[in-house]
Each structure stands twice: as structure tokens, then as C-alpha cells.
Amino acid sequence: MDKFDFDQMIDRHHTGAEKWDGLMSIFGCDDVLPMWVADMDFASPPAVVEALVSRARHGVYGYPLRAEGYYQAAMNWQKSRHGWTVEKPWINSVPGVVSAISLALQAFTHPGDKVLIQPPVYPGFYKAIRKNGRELVENPLRLEHGRYGIDFTDLENKLATGVKVMILCSPHNPVGRVWSKEELLRLGECCQRHGVLMIADEIHGDLVFRGHAHQPLATLSPEFAANTITFVSPSKTFNVAGLATALSIIPDAALRARYQTVLDAVHIEEGNIFGITALEAAYASGGDWLDSLLVYLEGNADMVVDTFKKTESPIKVLKPEATYLAWLDCRGLGLTPDKVPEFFTRLAKVGLSDGRRFGEQGNGFMRLNFACPRPVLKYGLERICSMLGL
Ligand SMILES: Cc1ncc(COP(=O)(O)O)c(C=O)c1O
């Protein structure tokens, strides 16, 4: 047996877990199997749990200080996993990637400025742009020959309209693409040509399956490094999203100073001792656990793909190259987009994310989170199949 038991079922009811305890407000009923918000039903690595328990036992929870080990762990992780030599001054601590993106929009754009994203994409991007009064510009991904890709002609045209910032989702949620070096180079060069600042959301960068390699955008050239604000986090990788701890990495001193001004204005960098403890333990000692997790998650991804690969299945899915999210193409159900979520919630009794939340391109799609013990996944997929007569 593997050293880590991802088959173990952990009851998350009544733990204040949004995914399990928030069903009524999201789905209007509480008898669906939750496969929606992007956290995992697995315990965090033992090293993380032990570090947190030990810190909790201490009993004194005053203002924290990030010790050298915190930065070393984060820098070593980027170096060993992604070949990125990050320097300590480039790092800032932020409570989460979405709040950090919002702060970056405040630092680098003005109300009304254009910000480009690539739908279907994580709903948090829409929120950050709209709630900050910036103008949304969309460069939809293209589904061609069974793979999502970037429409570079459209990108070039859109960037030329005066876009100030592009938010890149790398790897991409929900379509599961790990962008190739060639794609990233082309994209970054487009942004350089048009004087567009890059925000790289690399929160899923550690969750990449065999045969694919995540390339941090800022590693591709000194010019890219000088034009990129990157966000990373242990939250998805080690299932510590509830500890509200993420990092910004900004190699360019001038960009960093501008960002720092906004962080200072809201006095947000203090963080919390549990997030700090978890980040250091995860990055310092979580590598083996992650390697096992990735094997398990890929097995789950294969199970999802195998389930829907039958020709008679009206639901189609492409195997994700990264993330624990499967983007289900449900247009074959022949339902209007507003009825598709009902098929899952009311009939199959599984709670998936409504594709419409990811932009207009998500009409007729649903996102399934497969980061759960395999027997649970099997059960959820059987519920869907029984409603499809498969
Ligand atoms: C691409 C992407 N960015 C950011 C987040 C959320 O990050 P945080 O919880 O740190 O705000 C998610 C969560 O699903 C995500 O998929």
C-alpha cells in the first residue's frame, strides 16, 4: 500500500467546509454529492498536520514573524519543482490569490482600464475585474481538434485596443491545459509588443500530470520576468485553502515597489501563524506526498475520462493535463444551458460547478472536481451514468 492513503474517507460535514456545509445555499438542497468548489476531500500531508498541531499546542498566538525557513522553503520549492531561482526580496505574502489579483489591479491600473482574460476561466477573475470597476476584455480559448488552445489573432487584436493588463491562468482552470513553452513565449511576446503587464496566476502549477511540465511565465526571459507579477500558493497543492496564505513573486524592483504601496495601504501582509506554519511545512516536507497525490489524481482523471468515452455518452470530456478539475461538455444532453445544472443537481444528485460561471463559453458545460477518494468518485459518476442510461 502507498504510504499515503487517499482512499480514506473523511467526513467533512459540520466542519465549516464550504463544499459540504454550504450545499443548501448553492444548490437549494443538501442531498447532492459535492464535487464543486476547488478543494480536496483529502487530509493535508502529515508533515503539515503535525506542524499545525504542534504550533496550536503552544497556546500563544500573537503577531507572527516569517522566519528565514519560510522563505527558504518557498524558494527551494520553486527551484526544485519548476527550475525557477526566486530571490527573497521578490516575495510578498498575501491572504489569497484572488485578493492579490484585486490588489494588483489597484496597483497597476485605473478604474475603467481594460483587463484581458481567456474564458472559459475561473470566475474569480471576472469578480476581481468587475468589482474593481475595470473593463473586461475577453480572448476566448478555442476548442480545436480535441484540445483547447489560444486564439492568437484575436489576442493580438484585443491587446491592440489599449488593454493594460492580461491575467493568465497557468495551468488553466477549468480546461486543464498546461501551456507549452511555445504558447507562453508567443503570448508573452504579444503582451510585450503592446505594453501589457502580465499577471500569472500559477496556483495550479504544482498539480501537473505525467508528460506535462509547468513553466513559470517569468522564467522564459529576463524581459518576461520584468513584466510579470506571479501568484503561487500551497492552497490547492496541499489542500490548505482555509489557511488563507499565498505568495506574490515580482522580480522587477519598480513593479514591486508599486505593488508594495497598495499592500501597505491595506496593511495586509501580517498573515496568520497557521498559514505561515503550513506553507513552510508543506514546501519543505510535502514533496513525497504531492508525488503520490498526483498519481492518485491522475487515476481519478482517467476514471472520469473512461466513464464518458463511450460513443453513446452525450457528455464528453478531455483529459486534463493539470488540476483536479474536469470540464464536462454537456451540450449533447440537448438541454438549454439553464437546464444543464438541474440535470446534475435534481436528477443525478451530484453538485458540480455550473459552466456559465466561467463565462459565456461555459454554456452547456459543467466542472467536476475529482479530488476525492476513488470510491466516492465512482459513486458520483455512477449516479450521473444511471441518469444517462449508460
Ligand atoms: C485559477 C485560480 N486562481 C485562484 C483561486 C483561488 O485562490 P485563493 O483562494 O487563494 O483566492 C482558484 C481557486 O479555485 C483558482 O482556480
The ligand as an ORCA input file, in Angstrom:
! r2SCAN-3c Opt
* xyz 0 1
  C      -7.075     29.837    -11.034
  C      -7.445     30.094     -9.618
  N      -6.989     31.206     -9.006
  C      -7.304     31.479     -7.719
  C      -8.117     30.626     -6.992
  C      -8.466     30.969     -5.588
  O      -7.355     31.359     -4.902
  P      -7.457     31.951     -3.412
  O      -8.341     31.029     -2.653
  O      -6.042     31.938     -2.966
  O      -8.032     33.320     -3.552
  C      -8.607     29.473     -7.595
  C      -9.495     28.573     -6.842
  O     -10.140     27.709     -7.361
  C      -8.253     29.198     -8.927
  O      -8.678     28.104     -9.551
*
